[in-house]
Amino acid sequence: MLHLKSETGPRWFAQVDSNLDDILIDHAHCEKKAAGTALNLMFAYVEDLELCREMTEIVGEELEHFHMVVDLLARRGVKFRRLKPSSYGRKLNDLVRTGEPHKAVDRLLVAGLIEARSCERFQKLAEHVDDKELAEFYQSLFESEARHHTTYTRLAKHFAPEAEVLARLEELYDAEAAIMEEGEELPRMHS
């Protein structure tokens, strides 16, 4: 379903094991950014009523997830704070073409790719941690992240023929895998 071209490897699990608090804090920031992305898409493509309705649903879910992560941090005595973000999202957004409708297609596909990687990371995290509360929490987020990925990909087809969208998605999957291969030293949800 997710069609990612790479799987999370041992480097990230080592970051999780030695910096779980930072991973959790970064996750809260990611949920906030995901809500902002959906809201920005709604403003950018206001004439597409289906897109606007779908984005309002995603904004609500992402903000709910943000609150859930912040509450989880509070229960664990971890203070929510600013963190330097990973460069993952910026690198993907740098691939967005200029000029419509290509820009709309790419913005939606990049948002969907980020959701797909989050979905994969949540599943891996749920399987990796010994903490039952945390494992159940991350397993509970899997379905909505997968649905968001599917929604973004479907909506991209509003702006270009399906074959063109799927071809571009393959290109972006390859680029995303290369970005993940580079990795980052900072322990982040997408490092």
Long-range contacts (C-beta under 8 A, 24 or more apart in sequence): 1-146, 1-149, 1-150, 2-116, 2-119, 2-120, 2-146, 2-149, 3-116, 3-169, 3-173, 4-116, 4-117, 4-120, 4-173, 4-176, 4-177, 5-173, 5-174, 5-176, 5-177, 6-176, 6-177, 6-180, 6-181, 7-120, 8-120, 8-121, 8-124, 8-180, 11-183, 12-121, 12-124, 12-183, 12-191, 13-124, 13-128, 15-187, 15-188, 15-191, 16-125, 16-128, 16-129, 16-187, 18-187, 19-187, 20-129, 21-73, 21-76, 21-78, 22-83, 22-186, 22-187, 22-188, 23-125, 23-187, 23-188, 23-189, 24-69, 24-72, 24-73, 24-76, 24-78, 25-73, 25-78, 25-80, 25-81, 25-83, 26-83, 26-85, 26-86, 26-187, 26-188, 26-189, 27-69, 27-189, 28-66, 28-69, 28-70, 28-73, 28-80, 29-83, 29-85, 30-118, 30-189, 30-190, 31-62, 31-63, 31-65, 31-66, 31-69, 32-62, 32-63, 32-66, 33-85, 33-89, 34-58, 34-62, 34-65, 34-111, 34-114, 34-115, 34-118, 34-148, 35-59, 35-62, 35-63, 35-66, 37-111, 37-114, 38-62, 38-111, 41-107, 41-108, 41-111, 44-104, 44-107, 45-104, 48-155, 48-158, 50-155, 50-158, 51-155, 51-158, 54-151, 54-155, 58-148, 58-151, 61-144, 61-148, 65-141, 65-144, 68-137, 72-133, 72-134, 72-137, 83-186, 83-188, 84-186, 85-188, 86-184, 86-186, 86-188, 86-189, 86-190, 86-191, 87-184, 88-114, 88-117, 88-179, 88-180, 88-184, 88-188, 88-190, 88-191, 89-114, 89-190, 91-179, 92-172, 92-175, 92-176, 92-179, 95-172, 95-175, 100-159, 101-159, 101-160, 102-160, 104-156, 104-158, 104-159, 105-156, 105-159, 105-160, 105-164, 105-165, 105-168, 106-168, 106-172, 108-152, 108-153, 108-155, 108-156, 108-159, 109-152, 109-153, 109-156, 109-165, 109-168, 109-169, 109-172, 110-172, 111-148, 111-152, 112-148, 112-149, 112-150, 112-151, 112-152, 112-153, 112-156, 112-169, 113-149, 113-172, 113-173, 113-176, 114-190, 115-145, 115-146, 115-148, 115-149, 115-152, 116-145, 116-146, 116-149, 117-176, 117-180, 117-190, 118-145, 118-189, 118-190, 119-145, 119-146, 119-149, 121-189, 121-190
